[in-house]
Amino acid sequence: MDQDQRSRIENALLRYRRTVLDHNLSLLRILIEEVEAQPAPTGYRDSAEQFLRVEAIKEHVVIPESVKLTSEILDERFRDALISEGCLDGVSHGPVDLAGRREYFAGIQASIARKGVEVAEFPPADLQFLCSLVPGVTGPGLPFHREVSQFHFVTPLEFEEMEEMLKSICIPIRDETGEGEYNSLTSIWENWEIAVAFKIGNGPRSWGGTYALYCRNEDREQWKWRYGVHDEEWYSDVYESVEDYLEFYTHFREQAEEELREDIPSLEAMR
């Protein structure tokens, strides 16, 4: 991989993080305003009332422990902790485990070899470089929304057992024999010839996720690693590169204001 491609990936990741953060902070402002506008339940005053309001906001987002008032949540003093603890810019924070990623890719490569599939490149250079920049890419939306609705682009290593992550190899069964055989990719991306795929991003349902696909189709004769996501029968386009996928993923299952407002808890119900 040359420096130009590295720069493109770095810039694509930066754009993604900025856009996701801006949207999430906008949602958080709405959440705070809506919670503060609710009347306090009967019998709740001062510190007890503030505690309840902060707890209502915690239903949607991770709040640093030192924050005790709703007015402090967006204070610059707590901004870095708020972003990192809640992954509000769409990535996992903390040091990148390069040794762990090497072990992960080596395990996937060994699994591919055991299946008798030959690939011209492994690991995918653009994916490997992305994984050297951040521990994981977790998607847009506030934390609770991500937990119930979102598929990661790249699941952080600390989220899963390595043994389980290495079981993600899949060779699609296309059921051309008519014998009824199938697997998780049987009816997914049917216009692509997929030699092998491995899941790089998990989510709320096991029958879905983000995949690296070693594939080609009639319009793209070159075998190469590409990227896509599916959720049961629904599936995205197949994207040529990490940069292209990040552009799509920036707004993938983006949390809407209306969704947030519908899910804001009632203080009366929380008392």
N, C-alpha and C positions, 0 to 999 in steps of 0.2 A: 504494500500500500504506500502510495507516495504522499508527500506533505499536503498537496492540494486536496486529496480526499480526506485526510485527517482534519484539515481545516473545515471542510464542508460538514463533516460529522459534528465537530465541535460547535460550529455555528448553528446547525440544525438543532442540536441539543439545547443550546442557549436560547434560541427562539421558542422552542417548546416550553422550557422552564419558565421563561418570562410570561408567556401567554397564559399558561396554566396558573401561575401564581396570581396574576392580575385578576383572573376570573374568580379564583378561590377567595381572594381577599374581598372582592365585591360581594360574593355570597356571604362571607363572614360578617360583613357590615350589615347586610340585611338581617341576618340571624340575630345579631346583637340588638338591632333596632326593634325587631319584632318581640324579642324576649323582654326588653326593657319597657316596651309599651303595654305589656300585660299588667293588670292590677295584681297587687300582692294578695295571696290567699289570706283569709281571715286569721288573725293571730300571728302573722309573720311580720316582723319589723326589723329594721336595721340589719345587723349582721346575719340573722337567720334568713331574711329576705334576699340579701345579696348572695348568700351561699346557695339558695335555691335557684336563683337566676343563673349563676355560674354553672351549676349542675345541669340545667336545661341546655345550655350551650355545649356542655361536654357530651351531650347525646350525639352531637354531630362532628365535633372536632376535638383534638387533643390540646389541652390547655396546660401550660407550664404550672407546676405545683405552687410556685411563688405568687401566682396571680390569684387574688382574692376578690376582686371587684370586676364587674363587667366593663367598667371604664378603663381598666388596665389592660384588657386583652390585646388591643391594637397599639398599645404604648410602645415606642421605639425601644425601650429597655428590654422588652420581651420578644421583640420581632424575630431575631435569629432563632431563639428557642422554639417559638411558635411555628416557624416555617419548617425547621428540621424535625421536630418531634412529630408533627402532623403530616410531613411530606407534602406540604402545600404547594410546592413547585413541581410536583409530579415525579420526584425521584426519591430514592432512599438515601439517607445521609450517613455520615461516618466514613471511616477508612475503607478503601477498596481492598478486598481480600484477593490479591493477585494469585497467591499460591492456591487458594481454594478454587478460583476460576480455572487455573491450569489443570487442577485435579478433575474438575467438572468436565472440561472439554476433552481431556484425555479419556475419561470414562465414556463419554458419548462416542468418541472416535472408536474406541474398542468395541462398543456395542454395534456400531455400524459395520465394522469389519466382520464381526461374528455373524451378521446377517448376510454376508457375502456381497455387499454393495460397495462399489468403488466410486469415490468422489475425487474430483481433481484438486479440491482445496478443502482443508480442514485444519483448524476451525475457520468459519467464514471471517475473512479479515476485518470487514466493517463491524461485525458483531463483536469480535474479540476486542477491537479498539474501543467500542462503546462501553464494554464491560470493564475497561481499564479506567474509565472516566468517572463512573458512578457505580455504587453497589447494586442498584436496580432501578428500573423505570416502571413506576407503579400506576401512572395514569392520572387524568384530570378528575376533579371532584373532591369534596371534603371527605375526611377519613371514613365516616359511616357509609356514605354513598359508595365509595370505592369498595368497601368490604362486601357489600351486598350486590353490587352491580357491575363492577369493573374487572376486566382481565388485564393483568400486567403485560407490558411489553417484555420486560426482563424481570423475572422474579428474583429478589435478593436471596443470596445463598442461605442467610440465617432464617429465612421463612420456611424452609423445607429441609427434611433430611436428605443428605446427598444420595443415599441409596434410592430414595423415591424419585429424585430428580433424574437419575440415570435410567429409569424405566420408561422414559418418555419417547423412545424411538418408535416410529410407526412407518410401515410400508403399506400404502393404501391397497385394500382389496377392492377391485373394481367390479367384481361379480359378473365378469364377462361370460362365465360358464353357465349362469342361470341357476346355480345350485344354492343360492340364498346365503352365501358366505358374505360377511361384512366385518368391518371394524370402524373405528371412530372417524376415518377419513374416506369411507367408501363413496359417499355421495357429495363430498366436498371438493371444490375446485376440479370438477370433472373435465374441464377443458384444458387442464394441465397434465402432462405426464410427470408424475412425481416418483422419483427413484427411492427417496427416503425423506423422512421429516422427523424433527424432534421438537417437542414443546419447550419453549423458552419462557413462557409467561402463563402462570396459573390464574385461577379466578374462583368465583363462587360455585361453579359447576364443573365437575370433572370431565364432562362430555363437551369440551371446548377449551379454548386457550389460544395464545399466540404461538405460531410455529415458524421455524426456519425450514424452508422447503428446498430440497435439491431437485430442480425441475426444469422443464422446458415446455413450450407449446409450438403450434404451427408458425406463429409470428416471431418467436424468439428461439431460434434453433440452438443457441448456446446453452449447455447445461450450466447452471450456476445456482448459488444460494439466493433465495428470495424470501419474502416475509408476508404473512397474512394471519388473520385471526378469525376464528369461527366460534359460534355459540349454538350448540346443537345443530339444527339444520341451516341456520343463517351463517353466511360467511362473507368476508370482505373481498375486495380485489386482492390480487397478488402484487406486491410492491417490489421494485427492482433493487432497492438498497435500504440501508438503515435510515438514510436521510429522507427518502421518500416515505418510508413508513412513519417516521416521526411527524412529518407534516400531516399525514392522515390522523395519526394517533392523538395529536394535540386536542382534537375536538371529539374523539371517539367516546361515546356515552357521556358526553359532557353534562354535568348536572345543571338543570335549568332552574331559574328563580322560582317558577311555579312549583316544581317538585319540592324544593326546599321549604317553601311556605306551607305546603300541605303537611310536611313532616315535623314542623316545629311543635314540641310538646307543650301542653297546657300546664302552667304552674299549679293550677288547682288540682290537676290530676297527679302531679308529682309530690304533693305535700305528704 
